[in-house]
């Protein structure tokens, strides 16, 4: 199995528990603190990693691109999913998160200069439709479009941008250094917001364990594998591995939150697996093919 696929799959596995963990965390913590506090914790770890690895300072151009990455993955996605999950379940959140692979692929065209062929878009679209059909019929989605859905849509758009920009930048900085520098760039925002919204009066052990997960895995270690995978295998192609994330999220929701998920999960997982294989077999040319390999 290509390294990009393996790393991307590890990243998706780590991210798949993000919504259930966020749902548990916002039950006892302010959603703004969950979003910015987890970035603050990860930012402190990032400083340590960059110091130990003696990472060179990014250039002015790279810093500007890191701001875009931070807007998507450090601030945008955590904030808007936290706000949405104060009133909705993680299973419901999986409905909208299912469009994230398509969002990533579109941003890969805009920001990473990739040009997926028609076969790629057809396979990606088929996987998207399969996941949407599953979560709509068996994943707990009901009701009309509400404010939580708007939050989730904004989160998906910003996250796709952060994935595409970060994946392209990882070819220059490396996956780990890209997310670490994005976290450090965000500290002037994450520190004051975290301090202002800190209220631990309702937090118990489960809340803190959930917060620790989104800080250490969702916001930090998961991106080490994810960005390295995007850089090695291409943003659009590896991004389609996310098609499996909503199904995994629903399974976690059933196991941890006791949300009902029926037998269609297995059938959908099989369809998604086929679609992911087809997207990985598609050749995705890029105008940036001459770019350097990612730093490790």
N, C-alpha and C positions, 0 to 999 in steps of 0.2 A: 504494500500500500504506500503511495507517495507520501512524503513527509508532510506536505501541505494539508492533505486530507486528514492524516492522523492528528496533527496539531489543531486543525479546525474542529475536528470531532471532540477533542478534549475540551476545547473552549466552549463549545455548545453544551456539552455535558455539565460543565460548571455553571453556565448561565441558566440552564433549564430549571434550576431551583430558585432563581432570583425572585420571581413573582410570589411563590408561596412564602419565601423568607421575608420578603418585603411586607406582605400581608400580615404576617405575624408580628413584625417589628412595629408597624404603624398602629397596632392595637394598644401599644403602651408608650409610644414615643411620637412626638410631633412629626408629621410627614416631611416637613422642611428639614428637621434635624436628621431624619433617616437618610435623606438625599444628600445633604451637605456634610453631615457628620461622617458618613461612610467614606466620602471623598477626602475628608480631613485625615482620618485614620490611615487610609491608603496613601495619602500624600506624605505623611511622616515616614511610612515604610519606604516610599519611593526615594526620599532624600537619602536614607540609609543605603539603599541599593545603588543609587547613582554614585555615592561616595565610595563604596566598597569596590565598585567596578571601574572607578576612575573614568567615568563617562565624560567625554569632551562636551563643552557647552554647545548647544545648537546655534546655528547661524540665525541672523535676523529673519531671513526668509522662512527658515524652519520654525522659528518661534511663532510667526504669524500663522503658519499651518497648524501648529500645536494648539493655538487658540481655537481654531475650527474644530479640532479633535475634542478639545475640552468642552466646547459648547454642546457637542453631540453626546459624548459618553460619560463625562464627568458631571455635567450639570443638567442637560436637557432630559435624557432618558431617566436617570434616577429620580429627578424632581417630579416629572409628570406621571410616572408610574406610581410613585408614592402617593401623590394626590388622588390618582384614580382609585387606588386600592384601599383608600379609607372608606369608600362606599361600595366597592365592587369586589367580587371574588377573584382569585387568581385564575380560575377556570374561565371566567368571563374575559379576563385580560388576555388570555391566550387567543381569543378570537381575533383581536386586532393585531397582536404581536405576530400572527401568522403572515402578515403582509410584509414583515421586516426583510426577508430575503429579496423580495422584489424591490423594496426601497433601496437596499444595499446595491443591487445590480444597476438600478437607474443612476444612483450617485457614482457608481464605478465608471459609468460612461461619461458623466459630467466632470468628475474630479480626478479619476485615475486613468482617463484616456483609454479605457478598454472598449472593445467592440465585439460583444458576444454575437454569434450567428443566430439565425432564425431557429434552428433546432434547440439551441440553449433556451431561448425565450419560451418555446413551446413546452419543453420539459419543466421549466421553472413554473410556468403558468399552470400546468397540470398538477404539479405538486401543491401549489398554492390553493387551487380549487379543491383538491382532496382534503387538505387540512381544514379549510374553511367549512366544507360540508360536514366534516367530522365534528368540529367544535360547535357548529351551529345546531346539529341534531343530537349529539351525545355528550357535548362538553359543558353544558350548563348555560348556554347563551339564550337569553330571552329578553323581551322588552324592546323598546324603541331606542334610538340613538340618544344618549344622555350626555351630561357634562363629563362623566368619567370616560366615555368613549372618545370624546374630543381630546381629552388629556392624553389618552393612549395613542391616538392618531398623531398628535404632535410629537410624542415620545418616539414613535416609529420613524417619522421623517427625520428628526434630529439624530437618532441613533444610526440610521442608514448613512447619513452624512459623516458622522464620526467614524464609522467602520470603514467607509471608502477612503476618506482622507488619511486615517491612521494606517490602513493597510498599505497605501501607496507610500506614506512617509516611512513606514517600517523597512522599506527597501533601502533606505538611507541610514536610518538610526538603529534598526533592529526592533523587534516587537516589544521586548521588555523595556527598552529605553524610551520608546515612543510613548507608551502609557505612563511611564514614570515621569517624564518631562511634562506631559499633559496634566498630570496630577499636581506637579509642582507649580506650573503656570497658573493653576486654578486656586492655589492657597490664599491669595489676597481676597478671594470671594468666599471660599469655603470656611475659612477660620471665623470671620465675624458672624456669618449667618449661623454657623453651628453654635457659637457661644450665645447668640441672641435667642435661639429657639430651644436651647437645652432645658428640658424639664423631665426629670427622671422619677417623678412621684408615682407614676403608674407602671413603671417598668419592672418586670419580674425576670426570672431566669430564662424562660423561653424567649422573651423579647430580646434579651441581651445576646443569647445564642444566635438568634435570627439576624440581629444587627451585625454580629461578628462575621456571619457568613457573607452578607452583602458587602461588608467592608473588605474582608480578606480574599474572598473568592470572586464575587461578582465584579468588584471594583479594582482588584489588583491581580492576583495570580491567574485568574481566568484569561485576562488579556495578554499575559505572557505567551500563552499557547495560541490564542486567537489571532493576534496581529502577526505573529510569526507564520501562522498558516496562511493568512491572507497575502502576506508578502511573497511566500514561496509558491503558492498555487494560483494566485490571481484573485482579486477582490470579488469579482462577479461569480466566478466558479466556486470558490471555497465558501462564499457567502450563502450559497444554496444549501449547504449542510444545515443551515438554520431551519430548513423545512421540518426537520425532526424535532425542533425545540418545543413547539406548541404541544405536540403529542407527549413528550417527556414531561412538560410542565403539568399537563392534565393528570398524568400518572402520579407525579409527586403530590399534586393537590388531593388526589384520592387517598394516597397513603398517609399523608401528614395531616391534611385538613379534613379528611373524611368527606370530601366532595365526590358525588357519584360519577363514575366513568365506566361505561358499559363495554360490551364485547366489540363494538365498532373500532375501538382503539387499535386492536391487532390488525384488522383489515386495512385501516388507514396507514398504520405504520409500514405495512408491506408495500402499499402504493407509493408512499413517500420514499421508501428505500429505493424503489425502482427509479423514481424521478431523480433522486440524488445521484444515482449511478449514471443516469443518462446525462445529467448536467456535467458530471466529472469527465465524461467521455467526449464532451463537446470541446472543440478547440477554440479558445478565446484569444484572438490576436489583440495586441496592445501596441499603441504608438510609443509606449515607454519600454519596449522590450530590451533596449540596450542599457537600461538602468542597472546599477550594481545590485548584487545579491544582498540579502539582508545580513546585517551584522549579528553575530551570535556571541 
